[in-house]
Amino acid sequence: MSKLQYQCAMSLDGFIAGPNGDMSWLSSQSDDTPTDTTETETTNPLVAQVGAVLTGNRTYRGDDPNAGTDKEGGYDGQYFGPSIVLTHHLPEVSEPGVTFVDNLDKAISMAKEAAGEKLVSVLGANVARQCIEIGALDEILVYITPVLLGDGVRLFDHPGGSLVRLEVLEADNLSILSRIVY
């Protein structure tokens, strides 16, 4: 059975997006990016582990720091699998490989079925929070990025407070993988 894993990059001050959902701080375009790498060196290793993406509509339609480049799209343009988008407003016309759903339980079930034995990558703070609230999220994978945003979308925001216990599975100087303890 697949696991639901919330995956995100986070600034040192706890934001996964800047004000108004700005993601330009995550641009993979850099002056020091090697240009003579092979395909295996440039492929995000996480892509091979992901069988489906479960995302919110704001995240799905949000700011892509790589828009207009060959790295546009999920995982720097490397993900081409099924995406389940949780939304209150179902579009009349769907997009290839994308299913829009207006019910969280149904969205989770569809994403797990599509993922098979691979991970369901949960993208978007609101969808992750909803999954935590119903006890469905299994893990959180956070890549720490050395920037301070000062404002924006928090990794986890629950007005009024909420304690969620985590067990660290792996950690290094760039990322933390934790299991949620319900």
HUDAHU-V363810 format. One record per residue. N is the residue number from 0. RES is the residue in one letter. NEAR is the number of other ideal C-beta (glycine too) atoms within 12 Angstrom. Layout:
n->N res->RES near->NEAR
n->N res->RES near->NEAR
//
This chain:
n->0 res->M near->16
n->1 res->S near->29
n->2 res->K near->33
n->3 res->L near->41
n->4 res->Q near->36
n->5 res->Y near->44
n->6 res->Q near->41
n->7 res->C near->36
n->8 res->A near->35
n->9 res->M near->34
n->10 res->S near->29
n->11 res->L near->18
n->12 res->D near->20
n->13 res->G near->24
n->14 res->F near->32
n->15 res->I near->42
n->16 res->A near->36
n->17 res->G near->28
n->18 res->P near->16
n->19 res->N near->15
n->20 res->G near->28
n->21 res->D near->23
n->22 res->M near->32
n->23 res->S near->21
n->24 res->W near->28
n->25 res->L near->32
n->26 res->S near->24
n->27 res->S near->26
n->28 res->Q near->19
n->29 res->S near->14
n->30 res->D near->7
n->31 res->D near->7
n->32 res->T near->17
n->33 res->P near->10
n->34 res->T near->10
n->35 res->D near->8
n->36 res->T near->10
n->37 res->T near->9
n->38 res->E near->10
n->39 res->T near->11
n->40 res->E near->12
n->41 res->T near->20
n->42 res->T near->18
n->43 res->N near->24
n->44 res->P near->15
n->45 res->L near->26
n->46 res->V near->25
n->47 res->A near->16
n->48 res->Q near->27
n->49 res->V near->36
n->50 res->G near->31
n->51 res->A near->38
n->52 res->V near->44
n->53 res->L near->52
n->54 res->T near->40
n->55 res->G near->35
n->56 res->N near->27
n->57 res->R near->24
n->58 res->T near->33
n->59 res->Y near->32
n->60 res->R near->21
n->61 res->G near->28
n->62 res->D near->24
n->63 res->D near->27
n->64 res->P near->26
n->65 res->N near->23
n->66 res->A near->20
n->67 res->G near->12
n->68 res->T near->16
n->69 res->D near->14
n->70 res->K near->24
n->71 res->E near->20
n->72 res->G near->26
n->73 res->G near->31
n->74 res->Y near->30
n->75 res->D near->27
n->76 res->G near->22
n->77 res->Q near->23
n->78 res->Y near->30
n->79 res->F near->17
n->80 res->G near->29
n->81 res->P near->32
n->82 res->S near->40
n->83 res->I near->42
n->84 res->V near->37
n->85 res->L near->37
n->86 res->T near->28
n->87 res->H near->15
n->88 res->H near->15
n->89 res->L near->18
n->90 res->P near->17
n->91 res->E near->7
n->92 res->V near->8
n->93 res->S near->16
n->94 res->E near->15
n->95 res->P near->10
n->96 res->G near->19
n->97 res->V near->32
n->98 res->T near->30
n->99 res->F near->28
n->100 res->V near->31
n->101 res->D near->19
n->102 res->N near->18
n->103 res->L near->31
n->104 res->D near->19
n->105 res->K near->18
n->106 res->A near->39
n->107 res->I near->32
n->108 res->S near->22
n->109 res->M near->28
n->110 res->A near->42
n->111 res->K near->31
n->112 res->E near->21
n->113 res->A near->28
n->114 res->A near->30
n->115 res->G near->18
n->116 res->E near->15
n->117 res->K near->26
n->118 res->L near->34
n->119 res->V near->41
n->120 res->S near->44
n->121 res->V near->45
n->122 res->L near->43
n->123 res->G near->37
n->124 res->A near->34
n->125 res->N near->33
n->126 res->V near->40
n->127 res->A near->43
n->128 res->R near->29
n->129 res->Q near->28
n->130 res->C near->38
n->131 res->I near->32
n->132 res->E near->18
n->133 res->I near->18
n->134 res->G near->16
n->135 res->A near->29
n->136 res->L near->36
n->137 res->D near->32
n->138 res->E near->33
n->139 res->I near->38
n->140 res->L near->39
n->141 res->V near->32
n->142 res->Y near->27
n->143 res->I near->24
n->144 res->T near->28
n->145 res->P near->15
n->146 res->V near->24
n->147 res->L near->16
n->148 res->L near->28
n->149 res->G near->15
n->150 res->D near->17
n->151 res->G near->28
n->152 res->V near->35
n->153 res->R near->23
n->154 res->L near->35
n->155 res->F near->32
n->156 res->D near->22
n->157 res->H near->17
n->158 res->P near->8
n->159 res->G near->6
n->160 res->G near->8
n->161 res->S near->12
n->162 res->L near->12
n->163 res->V near->24
n->164 res->R near->13
n->165 res->L near->24
n->166 res->E near->17
n->167 res->V near->18
n->168 res->L near->20
n->169 res->E near->16
n->170 res->A near->17
n->171 res->D near->13
n->172 res->N near->10
n->173 res->L near->16
n->174 res->S near->23
n->175 res->I near->25
n->176 res->L near->28
n->177 res->S near->26
n->178 res->R near->22
n->179 res->I near->31
n->180 res->V near->17
n->181 res->Y near->16
//
